[in-house]
Amino acid sequence: MSGPGDDRRTWLHSASGVLVEARSSVGLISFGSQSIGGGFEGRVVDGKLDTTAPIHVSVLVPVDSLQSGNALYDSELRTRLNVLRFPMIEAALTGVTDLGSGRYNVTGDLTIHGETRPQTGTATLTVEETPEPIVVIAGTAVVDMRDYGIELPHVLMLRIYPDVAVHFRVTAPAGNPGEGEVH
């Protein structure tokens, strides 16, 4: 994908996802979702993000789409995050710095449980040259759930630790308007 034009894309659900890993006293508990909404607006020239042009990235994850495969853990997550009052987790990019080699320092606002906090981290942006170029953004952030007013469960021997690792991969092919909408 080369050229001077801006690129607006939405995330492709089947090729995008988020994995949340919480450490507990009994081991790792993972929740995942492929119900990713939002999108990418920016300029990519010769496979590289143009950080001098406006860039907008948003990621929306419905809380009820996060699943661990364990009904008890899933129910507890929905209760702790108050899914009826706060049904969506939202991330919005606020800044990008090119670190070279397809890596970027990113800053943004993360909203969980009705609380918005700034987050920083490193992400990669690659352009896969299939018949139509596909923008792929991936990264990991560590989030302290206490910063979002979430009470951590501890029942009998089970204790959940406050820092969770959030891994994400969002994929935006050309020409997919509306694909990334989440209702």
Secondary structure, DSSP 4 states (H G I P E B T S, - for coil): --SSS-EEEE--GGG-EEEEEEEETTEEEEEEE---EEEEEE-EETTEE-TTS--EEEEEEEGGG-B-S-HHHHHHHHHHTTTTT--EEEEEEEEEEEEETTEEEEEEEEEETTEEEEEEEEEEEEEEESSSEEEEEEEEEEEEGGGGTPPPPEETTEEEEEEEEEEEEEEEETT-TTTT---
